[in-house]
């Protein structure tokens, strides 16, 4: 058992793709142990794959960030999530009821139907990058525009406003944002979305916010504020996570040329899909852990977590558990990794994962084939990694070809 209580989050080591070395040590020596957060609280950190699944699967824990003992990321995140509470911080049956409203919009079959349209967008963005100056910033040229265009189309948000919501979203996921700035940012975004919901109510289109306005707002089932809060979650999550996976996944492949060659040279959609799952596992860009609070006494990994105590299920290091993934620190695009925890697990696992998978499959299956000489324009150690953000990635990605 650890003799001291380490601080969380922990510092990454030399390899920018690996979780912090201290997490690996805890997984081996004290897989369920206390850590100290920013506010002095000491929740339990759960690090092994099976234990993380046990925590996230059962009804014995709560995702409600307003319950005493909930291990919050920082004061700013706590304030913003309480100001605009979404279903990811609700428990069933409220969570299930709100989630069901969106299930039809993210069904696998519906997301697959977007593939030809996504292919056209990706090809057009790559055309634009190749026609422009070298080096290019892959974040600005492809990684950020693609998911932003997609989530705007699905929600019915004008893409012309993307600079606004990207700026606000960055404030909401930065660990150094003050509580005052976080509340100002969430209020700004909610105000924008409330106005947009009103416009959708007056003139509905073929999009998610229009459907909610017609089916929920007009019937009194949901308020304008509730729909705006739901839209805020989808808008932010829908572009931040995929954008970072596109860029960081590219860096990981460029640093592993044998793996990149397999992706670039394959015309097998199954291998591309497999590579997506492995990169999701290997990188696990939501690296702050899944936060819960115990609703009753629970025994996990030989430790008793008492009712009311906080739990952080560390899915990043769980995805590096050798018991679940042999040679876990190696990137292997042929590995069967679909059981990874990058999207979480249980009832709260990511609603938008079918969309993310299709987007990443199209990008990874196109970019390296169309630009076979793609290379980093700077040494990897000169890249600015998002160590201070709730979603890990790179701020810019200078590439050449």
C-alpha positions in Angstrom: 0.0 0.0 0.0 1.2 3.5 -0.8 2.7 5.3 2.2 1.9 8.8 1.0 -1.1 10.2 -0.8 0.0 11.3 -4.3 -1.5 14.3 -5.9 -3.9 13.9 -8.9 -3.7 14.5 -11.8 -0.1 13.3 -12.2 2.7 14.5 -14.5 3.3 12.6 -17.8 6.7 11.2 -18.5 9.0 11.6 -21.5 6.7 9.7 -23.9 3.8 12.0 -24.8 1.5 9.1 -25.6 1.8 7.3 -22.3 -0.1 7.9 -19.1 1.9 9.3 -16.2 4.5 6.8 -14.9 3.1 7.1 -11.4 -0.3 5.7 -12.6 1.5 2.6 -13.8 3.3 2.2 -10.5 0.0 2.5 -8.6 -1.7 0.0 -11.0 1.1 -2.5 -10.1 1.5 -1.8 -6.4 -1.7 -0.2 -5.1 -4.4 -0.5 -7.7 -7.1 1.0 -5.5 -5.6 3.8 -3.4 -6.2 7.4 -2.2 -5.1 10.4 -4.2 -5.2 14.1 -3.2 -7.1 16.6 -5.4 -6.9 20.4 -5.8 -9.3 21.0 -2.9 -7.5 18.7 -0.4 -10.1 15.9 -0.8 -8.8 12.3 -1.0 -11.0 10.2 -3.3 -10.1 6.6 -4.3 -8.2 6.1 -7.6 -9.1 2.8 -9.4 -6.5 1.8 -12.0 -7.0 -1.8 -13.1 -9.2 -2.6 -16.1 -11.6 -5.0 -14.4 -12.0 -2.8 -11.4 -12.7 0.3 -13.5 -15.4 -1.7 -15.4 -16.9 -2.8 -12.1 -17.1 0.8 -10.8 -18.6 2.1 -14.0 -21.0 -0.7 -14.6 -23.0 -0.8 -11.4 -25.8 1.3 -9.9 -23.9 1.5 -6.6 -22.1 4.7 -7.7 -23.5 8.1 -8.7 -22.3 10.5 -11.5 -24.1 13.4 -9.8 -21.5 16.2 -9.4 -23.6 17.9 -6.7 -23.5 15.0 -4.3 -21.2 15.4 -1.3 -18.0 13.6 -1.9 -18.0 13.9 -5.7 -14.4 14.3 -6.9 -14.5 17.4 -9.0 -11.8 18.4 -11.5 -11.5 21.9 -10.3 -13.6 24.9 -9.0 -14.2 26.2 -12.5 -15.5 22.9 -13.9 -17.7 22.4 -10.8 -19.2 25.8 -11.3 -19.8 25.5 -15.0 -21.3 22.0 -14.8 -23.7 23.1 -12.1 -24.7 26.2 -14.1 -25.5 24.0 -17.2 -26.1 20.5 -15.8 -26.4 17.8 -18.5 -27.4 14.2 -18.5 -23.8 13.0 -18.1 -24.0 14.2 -14.5 -27.4 12.7 -13.8 -28.3 9.2 -12.5 -31.0 7.0 -13.8 -33.9 7.3 -14.3 -33.4 11.0 -15.2 -30.2 10.2 -17.1 -31.8 7.4 -19.1 -34.8 9.6 -19.9 -32.7 12.5 -21.3 -30.3 10.1 -23.1 -33.2 8.4 -24.9 -34.2 11.7 -26.4 -30.9 11.6 -28.4 -30.3 7.9 -29.1 -32.0 8.1 -32.5 -29.7 10.9 -33.6 -26.5 8.8 -33.0 -27.6 5.3 -34.1 -24.9 3.3 -35.9 -26.9 2.9 -39.0 -27.6 6.7 -39.2 -23.9 7.5 -38.6 -22.8 5.0 -41.3 -25.1 6.8 -43.7 -23.0 9.9 -43.3 -19.9 8.2 -44.6 -20.1 9.3 -48.2 -20.7 12.9 -47.1 -17.8 12.7 -44.6 -15.5 11.3 -47.3 -16.3 14.3 -49.5 -15.5 16.8 -46.7 -12.3 15.0 -45.8 -11.1 15.0 -49.4 -12.0 18.7 -49.8 -10.1 19.6 -46.6 -7.1 17.6 -47.8 -7.3 19.3 -51.2 -7.2 22.7 -49.5 -4.2 21.7 -47.4 -2.3 20.4 -50.3 -3.0 23.5 -52.4 -1.8 25.8 -49.6 1.6 26.6 -48.1 4.0 24.2 -46.5 4.3 23.5 -43.6 0.6 23.4 -42.8 -1.1 23.1 -39.4 -3.1 19.9 -39.5 -5.2 21.0 -36.6 -6.5 24.0 -38.5 -6.5 22.3 -41.9 -8.3 19.1 -41.0 -8.6 18.0 -37.4 -10.7 20.8 -36.2 -12.8 21.8 -39.2 -14.1 18.2 -39.9 -15.8 17.5 -36.5 -16.9 21.1 -36.2 -18.7 20.9 -39.6 -20.2 17.6 -38.7 -21.6 18.5 -35.3 -22.9 21.8 -36.6 -24.8 19.9 -39.3 -26.3 17.4 -36.9 -27.3 20.0 -34.3 -28.3 22.7 -36.7 -25.7 25.2 -35.5 -24.4 27.7 -38.2 -20.9 26.7 -39.0 -20.1 30.4 -39.6 -20.2 30.7 -35.7 -17.5 28.0 -35.2 -14.8 30.4 -34.1 -17.1 31.5 -31.3 -18.0 28.1 -29.9 -14.5 26.8 -30.3 -13.1 29.7 -28.3 -15.7 29.3 -25.6 -15.2 25.5 -25.5 -11.5 25.8 -25.0 -12.1 27.9 -21.9 -14.4 25.3 -20.5 -11.9 22.4 -20.7 -8.8 24.3 -19.8 -7.6 23.4 -16.2 -6.3 26.9 -15.6 -9.5 28.7 -16.4 -10.8 30.7 -13.4 -14.2 30.0 -11.9 -15.3 33.5 -13.0 -14.1 33.0 -16.6 -15.7 29.6 -16.7 -19.1 30.8 -15.7 -18.9 33.7 -18.1 -18.0 31.3 -20.9 -20.8 28.9 -20.1 -23.3 31.8 -19.8 -22.2 33.1 -23.2 -22.6 29.7 -24.9 -25.9 29.0 -23.2 -27.2 32.4 -24.3 -26.2 31.7 -27.8 -28.0 28.3 -27.8 -31.1 29.6 -26.1 -31.5 32.1 -28.9 -30.8 29.4 -31.5 -33.5 27.1 -29.9 -36.0 30.0 -30.2 -35.2 30.4 -33.8 -35.6 26.6 -34.4 -38.9 26.7 -32.6 -40.1 29.4 -35.0 -38.6 27.9 -38.2 -37.7 24.2 -37.6 -35.1 22.6 -39.9 -33.9 19.0 -40.3 -31.6 18.9 -37.3 -31.4 17.8 -33.7 -32.1 21.1 -32.0 -35.2 21.7 -34.3 -36.5 18.3 -33.3 -36.1 19.0 -29.6 -37.7 22.4 -30.0 -40.8 20.9 -31.7 -41.1 17.7 -29.7 -40.0 18.8 -26.3 -40.2 22.6 -26.0 -43.6 23.0 -27.7 -45.1 20.2 -25.6 -43.6 21.6 -22.3 -41.6 18.4 -21.8 -38.3 20.4 -21.7 -37.5 24.0 -21.1 -35.4 26.2 -23.4 -32.7 26.2 -20.8 -32.6 22.3 -20.6 -32.3 22.0 -24.4 -29.6 24.7 -24.4 -27.6 22.7 -21.8 -28.0 19.6 -23.8 -26.8 21.4 -26.9 -23.8 22.8 -25.0 -22.6 19.3 -24.1 -23.1 17.9 -27.6 -21.5 20.9 -29.3 -18.4 20.9 -27.1 -17.9 17.2 -26.9 -18.7 16.7 -30.5 -15.8 18.6 -31.9 -13.1 18.7 -29.1 -12.7 14.9 -28.7 -12.6 13.9 -32.4 -10.4 16.9 -33.3 -7.8 15.9 -30.7 -8.0 12.2 -31.8 -7.3 13.1 -35.4 -4.3 15.2 -34.6 -2.8 13.1 -31.8 -3.5 9.9 -33.6 -1.5 11.2 -36.6 1.4 12.1 -34.4 1.4 8.6 -32.8 1.3 7.0 -36.3 4.1 9.2 -37.6 6.2 8.2 -34.6 5.4 4.5 -35.3 6.2 4.2 -39.1 5.7 0.5 -39.3 2.2 0.9 -37.9 1.5 3.9 -40.2 2.6 1.8 -43.2 0.0 -0.8 -42.4 -2.7 1.8 -42.2 -1.6 3.7 -45.3 -1.2 0.6 -47.5 -4.3 -1.2 -46.5 -7.5 -1.2 -48.5 -9.3 -3.3 -45.9 -12.0 -1.3 -44.0 -11.7 -3.8 -41.1 -8.0 -3.0 -40.5 -8.8 0.7 -40.6 -11.6 0.2 -38.1 -9.3 -1.9 -35.9 -6.6 0.8 -36.1 -9.2 3.4 -34.8 -10.0 1.2 -31.8 -6.3 0.7 -31.0 -5.5 4.4 -31.2 -8.5 5.2 -29.0 -7.1 2.7 -26.4 -3.5 3.7 -26.8 -4.1 7.5 -26.4 -7.3 7.7 -24.2 -7.5 11.4 -24.6 -10.1 11.9 -21.9 -7.4 11.6 -19.3 -8.9 13.0 -16.1 -10.7 9.8 -15.2 -14.4 9.0 -14.9 -15.6 10.6 -11.7 -18.2 9.0 -9.3 -19.3 8.9 -5.7 -20.2 5.7 -3.8 -23.9 5.3 -3.0 -23.2 2.4 -0.6 -20.1 0.6 0.7 -18.3 -1.2 -2.1 -15.4 -3.6 -2.1 -13.1 -3.0 -5.1 -9.7 -4.6 -5.5 -9.6 -5.6 -1.8 -10.4 -2.1 -0.5 -13.7 -1.0 1.0 -14.9 2.2 -0.5 -17.5 3.7 1.9 -20.8 5.4 1.0 -20.2 9.0 0.2 -16.6 8.6 -0.8 -15.4 9.8 -4.2 -14.0 7.5 -6.9 -11.9 8.3 -9.9 -12.0 5.4 -12.4 -8.7 6.0 -14.4 -9.6 4.7 -17.8 -6.3 5.9 -19.4 -4.2 3.6 -17.3 -6.9 0.9 -17.3 -6.4 0.8 -21.1 -2.8 0.0 -20.5 -3.5 -2.9 -18.2 -1.6 -6.0 -19.4 -4.3 -8.3 -18.1 -6.7 -6.9 -20.7 -4.2 -5.9 -23.4 -1.0 -7.9 -23.8 2.0 -5.6 -24.5 -0.2 -2.6 -23.5 2.4 0.1 -24.1 2.9 -0.9 -27.7 0.8 0.6 -30.5 -0.5 -2.4 -32.6 -3.1 -1.5 -35.2 -3.9 -5.2 -35.7 -4.8 -5.7 -32.0 -8.4 -6.5 -31.1 -9.0 -3.5 -28.8 -12.7 -2.9 -29.2 -13.2 -3.6 -25.5 -11.2 -0.5 -24.5 -12.5 2.1 -22.1 -11.8 5.3 -24.1 -15.6 5.9 -24.4 -16.2 4.9 -20.8 -18.3 1.9 -19.8 -21.8 1.2 -18.6 -24.9 3.4 -18.9 -22.8 6.6 -19.1 -20.5 5.6 -21.9 -20.2 8.1 -24.7 -23.4 8.6 -26.7 -21.5 9.9 -29.7 -19.1 7.0 -30.2 -20.7 5.7 -33.4 -20.1 9.2 -35.0 -16.6 9.4 -33.7 -15.7 6.0 -35.1 -17.0 6.8 -38.6 -15.2 10.2 -38.6 -11.9 8.6 -37.5 -12.2 5.7 -39.9 -12.7 8.1 -42.8 -9.8 10.3 -41.8 -7.3 7.6 -41.0 -8.3 5.7 -44.1 -7.8 8.7 -46.3 -5.2 11.1 -45.1 -2.1 8.9 -45.1 -3.1 7.3 -48.4 -3.6 10.6 -50.1 -0.5 12.2 -48.6 1.9 9.2 -48.4 4.9 11.4 -47.5 3.2 13.2 -44.7 5.8 14.1 -41.9 6.1 16.3 -38.9 7.6 19.6 -39.7 9.1 20.0 -36.3 10.6 17.5 -33.8 7.9 15.7 -31.7 9.5 17.2 -28.6 8.7 20.7 -29.9 5.0 20.1 -30.2 2.8 21.7 -27.6 0.8 19.0 -25.9 -2.4 19.7 -24.1 -1.3 18.6 -20.7 -3.4 21.3 -19.1 -6.7 20.5 -20.8 -9.4 18.0 -19.9 -9.1 16.5 -23.4 -5.5 15.6 -24.3 -4.0 16.4 -27.7 -1.8 19.0 -29.4 -2.4 22.7 -29.8 -0.9 22.8 -33.3 0.4 20.1 -35.6 2.9 21.5 -38.2 3.2 18.9 -41.0 4.9 18.8 -44.4 5.0 16.4 -47.3 
